[in-house]
Amino acid sequence: MELIDTLRVFLENGEDWERKMTSIRGVTILKLPQTKSRPASLAIEINPLTDKGTPMKKKGVMIMGPSDLRAFRDIFNNEKVEVLITSIESIAPARKGAKGDEGDVLHI
């Protein structure tokens, strides 16, 4: 089945908020429900995966059209964003041990 046909079937038969995996690592297709002002539609959700194959974030970035994609590309490719995140990282306190570490427990 061709990509467009597969997407059309998913739009028509998929459940609201259902995600469909793609062959692109960290990219899924999300079926958005119909609202009062627009019909049901599809969006790309970008959520990079960790080395273990799990999503990095609880929710990814939703891309609903070419203008969204261009806007995110512009931001991600902006050198000032790299300077900003590097600066934030330099002043952030060091992270403590893994979750469940005794140091994280509040003793009463």
C-alpha positions in Angstrom: 0.0 0.0 0.0 1.3 3.4 -0.9 2.1 6.0 1.9 -0.8 8.3 1.0 -3.2 5.4 1.0 -2.0 4.1 4.4 -2.3 7.6 5.9 -5.9 8.0 4.4 -6.9 4.7 6.0 -5.4 5.7 9.3 -7.3 9.0 9.2 -10.6 7.3 8.4 -10.3 4.3 10.7 -7.8 5.2 13.5 -9.0 6.1 17.0 -8.7 9.7 18.2 -5.2 10.4 19.6 -3.9 7.0 18.3 -0.3 6.9 17.4 1.1 5.0 14.4 4.8 4.2 14.4 6.9 5.1 11.4 10.2 3.8 10.1 11.8 7.1 11.1 13.2 6.6 14.6 11.4 9.0 17.1 8.7 10.0 14.6 5.1 8.9 14.9 1.8 9.9 13.2 -0.9 11.1 15.5 -4.6 11.1 14.7 -6.2 14.3 16.0 -9.9 14.3 16.8 -12.5 16.4 15.0 -13.3 19.7 16.6 -16.1 22.2 16.1 -13.9 24.2 13.7 -11.9 21.5 11.8 -12.3 17.8 10.7 -10.2 15.0 12.1 -6.6 15.3 10.9 -3.1 13.8 11.2 0.0 15.3 12.6 3.6 14.3 13.0 4.9 13.9 16.5 8.6 14.1 17.1 10.0 12.6 20.3 13.6 11.4 20.0 14.3 8.0 21.6 16.9 7.1 24.2 19.5 4.5 23.7 17.1 2.0 25.3 14.4 2.9 22.7 12.1 4.8 25.0 10.8 8.3 24.3 12.9 11.1 25.8 9.9 13.1 26.8 6.3 12.3 28.0 5.0 14.2 25.0 6.7 15.1 21.7 6.6 18.1 19.5 3.6 18.1 17.2 4.0 19.3 13.6 0.8 19.9 11.7 2.1 21.4 8.5 5.1 22.6 6.4 5.0 26.0 8.1 5.3 24.4 11.5 8.3 22.3 10.3 10.0 25.3 8.8 9.5 27.3 12.1 11.0 24.5 14.2 13.9 24.0 11.8 14.7 27.8 12.0 14.7 27.7 15.8 16.7 24.4 16.1 19.3 25.7 13.6 19.7 29.1 15.3 23.2 29.3 16.8 21.9 31.5 19.6 19.8 28.6 20.9 23.0 26.5 21.2 24.7 29.3 23.1 21.6 29.6 25.3 21.4 25.9 26.2 25.1 25.7 26.8 24.9 28.7 29.1 22.0 27.1 31.0 23.8 23.9 31.4 26.9 25.6 32.7 25.0 27.2 35.7 22.6 24.2 36.4 23.4 22.3 39.5 24.9 18.9 39.1 22.4 16.1 38.9 22.2 13.7 41.8 22.2 9.9 41.6 19.6 7.8 40.0 16.0 7.8 41.2 15.5 5.8 44.3 18.9 6.8 45.7 18.7 7.1 49.5 19.9 10.7 49.1 16.5 11.6 47.5 14.4 10.2 50.3 13.0 12.7 52.8 13.4 11.2 56.2 10.9 12.3 58.8 
